[in-house]
Amino acid sequence: MRAIIPAAGFGTRLKPHTYSLPKVLLNVGGKPILGHILDKLLEEKITKATFVIGYLGERIIEYVNKNYPEIKAEFVNQNELLGLGHAVYIASSTIDDEEIFIILGDTIFDVNLDKVFKAKKTSLGVKEVEDPSRFGVAVCENGRIKKLIEKPKENVSNLALVGLYYIANSKLLVECLDELIKKNIRTRNEYQLTDALQLMIEKGENITTFPVEGWYDCGKPETLLSTNQFLLSKSGTNRTLEGVLINHPVFISEKAVVKNSVIGPFTTIASNCTVIDSVIVNSIVSPGAVVEKSMLDTSIIGSDAVVKGNFKKINAGDSSEIEFH
């Protein structure tokens, strides 16, 4: 089986962090988003992967080749961001298996895929959501998908597609994607993967769904921090440091220097960071950053950034009201 990982986006909602780093390489829970995805693929014994890259794609190539030599990786460039369907179409030249597993590069998931893969039937990961208008949704009947709709205006289903697609009949998917491109069939001016999957259904492919409760989006700052919380609650570090109060769960890299500080809960301190005389809660401090004399909450500090504060000493009388800006 081959995984296809679209990772060409600009990560607009995560600026300024994505000016110098692809979204999939942002640190969360102690490693890049992409690292969590590739670890999961290896758990499932998937060792072939195609990465659809674009903006700062050389950074992705470098990271994968350096850290995951056991993965037989191929890289294709998506020069125009024309939708998820277009991304998979670009990758179709590398598909040499009957089965493929498509996973979005900004999604961390926690689900047992063993039954899905053993069934050998095309199946899409779904999760019930309150507002389906932001997602592609599946309308099901008798356990099968009857219709797929991209960002519906009416509430026809609350089963959102979460970015996990197991395709047993990859040949038919490629044919349907080719049809979209040749006939210029677009939705919201993009070639949608949901439209290609709908064509598969119309051509007789039986497509089912599988539930994904553990679905963690990393597409914007607030969801990146909530995903960081989830990952740390599962596998934070037990590191202890003299002169440092640690409120677990946290991740503190063995290559980080932390002195005279309060760390956590839900805080990631990545490799080569320096944290001195600071309080950091519910935050991510990316590799190489320096934080001194600062109090941070719900914050994301980029790689090699420097944050220095200045603690104040005051003597406030009764009924005082003091604001610091």
N, C-alpha and C positions, 0 to 999 in steps of 0.2 A: 504494500500500500504506500502511496505517496501523499504527503501533506502539501497543501498549497496555502501559502500565508501571504495575503495581500498586505503590504506595508509601505505603500508609496505616498501616503497622505502627508500633508504639511503639518498636521496637528495644530491647526489655527487656534483652537480653544485653549491650548496649553502654552501659548506664547506668554512670556518671553523665553521659556525653557526650550522651546523647539526651534528657536532661531539657529542654534548651533548643534542640536542633537535631534535625530529622528524620534518621533513620539514613542516608538516601540523600544527605545533604549533608555527611556526615563526610569530611574531607580524607584522601586516600590518593594517594601518588605525585604530589602537587602540585596536585590539583584534587579537587572533590567526586566521590564515587562516581558520582552521576548524570551529571556532566560527561563521564566516560569512556564511559558508555553512550550518551549523545547524540552524542558525537563518532563513535562506531562506526556509529550509525544514519545519520548524515550521509554517512559513507564509503560506505554501502550505498544512498545516494540516497533514504532514507526521510525525508520532510519533514513528515509529518503524524503527530501523536502524541496519545494520550489518557492523561492522568495520573490514576490513581485515588488520591486523597489523603484524609487524615483529620487525624491528630495533627500540629499545626504546619504544616498544609497551605499556609498563606499564605506561608511561607518558600520552599516549593517553587515556588509561582506566581511569586514575586518573582525567584527565581534563574533560572528558565527564560525568563521574559519579558525579563530584563535581558541574559542571556548568549547566548541562542539565538533571536534574532528571526527567523531564517530557518526556524524550525520553526513550522508552524501547529498551535498547542497548544490542546487543550481539557482542562478539569479537571472531574472529577466527584468528589463526596464519598461516601466509604464510612463512614457514620455508625456502623455496627456491623461489627466484624471477624468475619465469618462464613465466612471461608475464601477461597482463591484463586478458586474457581468463582464465588463471590458477587461478588468484585471485578470479574471480567471481565463478569459479568452486569450490574453497575451501569454499566459502560462501554459496553454494547451499544447504547445509544441514540445513540452517536456513530459507530458503524460504518457507513460509507457506501461501503466498498470490498468487492470480492469477496474480497480477501486481507487477512489481518491477521498481525502478528508480535507475539507476547506475550513480554515479557522482564521478569523480576523486577527490582525496583529496587535490590536489594542484591547483584547479580551482575555481575561484570566478565568479559567473555569475549573470547577471541581465536580466531576461526574464520572461514574463508572461506565466506560465505553465498551466493555467486553461483550455485553449482550448485543449491543448495537452492531458491532463488527461481525459477530458470529452469525447474526441473522442474514447477512448478505443481501439486505434490502435497503434501497435508498431511504434515508431517514434524516429528518431535520430536527435540531435541538430547539425546544420551545420553552417558554416560561410565561405563566399568567402575569399580566401587568394591568395596572389600573388605567393607564392612558396608552392605548394601542396606536394612537395616531402618529406616534414618533417612530414606529417600527414597521417592518414588513410583518404581516400576520398570516396565519394559516387557518382556513375555514375547513373544519373536518367533518366527515360523515362516515359512520361505521368504522372508525379507527383509521381511516385514510384521509389524506388531504384532498379535498375537492377543489379548492381554489386558493391561490396565493395572491395577496394584495399588498402592494407597497404603500405604506403610510396612508391607510384608509381615512377618508373624511367622515365616514359613518362608522359606528361601532358594530362591525360585523363579526368580530372575534377578539377575544383578549389573549389569544395565544401568540405571543411575539416571537419572531425568529431571533435567536440570540447570537448568531454568527458561527454556528457549528453545523456543518453540512457533510454527511456521509453519503457519497455517491457511488452506488454499486455499478451503475451503468454509465461509466464515464464517456464512452463512445457516443451515446445518445446526448449527453449534456453538451459535448463539443459540437455536435451537429446543430443543436438548438441555439447555442451561442453564435455559431457561424450564421445561422438564419437571422438572428437579431442584427448582426453587423451588416450583412448584405442587404437586408430590407430596411436598415436604419430604424429599427423599432426601439424607441426610447420612451422612458417614463421620467418626467421631470428633467428632461434633456440629458439623461444618462442611460447607459445600457445596464439594466438591472438584472442581477442574478435571479431574482424572483420571477422575472418574465421568462427567462430561459427554463427555469424549473416548471413554470406553468405550461410551457410548450411541451415539456416532457410528459406531464400529466395528460395533456390533450392527445399525445401520441401513444398513450397506453401505459405509461410507467406508473406503477403503484408506489406512491410515496407516503411513508408514515412519519410519525413524530416520536421523539423521546423527550422526557422531562429533564430540565436542567435547573435545579434549584440553586446550585452553586455557580452563579454567573456574576462576574465582577468586571464592570466597565472601567476603563482607565482613560476615557476620552476628554475629561475636563478636570480642573483642580479638585473640586469637591468629591468626585467619584474616585480620583486617584488616591486621595487621603482615606476614603472609606474602604477602598481595597487594601490599602496599607494596614488599616486596622484589622481587617479579616486575616490577612496573611500573618501578621504578628501574633494574633490570638491563636493561630495554629502552630506556628513554629518560630517563636521569638528565641533570642539567645539567653543563656543563663549566666552571661559574663558578669563578674563582680570587679569593681575598681575601687581602690582606696581613695577616700575623700569624695566619692560620687554616690549620691542617693539615686537608686534605680527603681522606678515604679513600673513593674512589668505589666504587659508584655512590651518588649523593645527588641530592636536589632542593633547591636553595636559591633561593628567590624573589628576583628582582631588587629587590623591595620590602622585603626582610628586612635587618636590620642584624646582622652577626655579627663579633665581635671576640675576639681572643686565645683561640681555642677549637679543639677537635678535633671534627670533624663526620664521621660515617660510620664504617663503610659502612652502607648501607641506611637512610638518615635523610632525612626530609622536613622542611624548614623552610619553612613557608608564608608568605604575604604579611603584611607589617606585624609580623613577629616581631622580637624583640630577644634575641640570645643573646650573653652576655658571660662570659668566664672559665669556660667549661664544656666538658665532654666528653659528646657525645651519640652513641650507637650504636644502630642497629636501632630507631629510634623515629620517631614522628610528632609534630611540634610544630605545632599548628593556628593559623590566622590570629590575629594580634594577641597571641599569648602572649609572655611574658617569662621567660627562663631565665637565671639568674645564679649563678655559683659552684656549679655542680651537676654531678654525674655521673649520666647517665641511660642505661639499657640496657633494651631491650624495653619501652618506655614510650609512652603516648599522653597528650599534654598538650592539653587542650581549648582552644577559642577564648578569647582574652583572659585565660587563666589566668596566674598569676604563681608561679614556682618559684624560690626563692632558697635556696642552701645556704651552707655555711661550711667551706671546706677547712681541714684540720687539719695542724699541724706537730708531728711527734713525733721523739723520739730514743730508739729502742728498742734495748735491749741484747741480747746473745746469748740464744737460747732463750726469748725473750719470746713471749707470746701476747696479742694485743690485738684486741678486738672493738668495732666502732662500731655503734650502733643508732640 
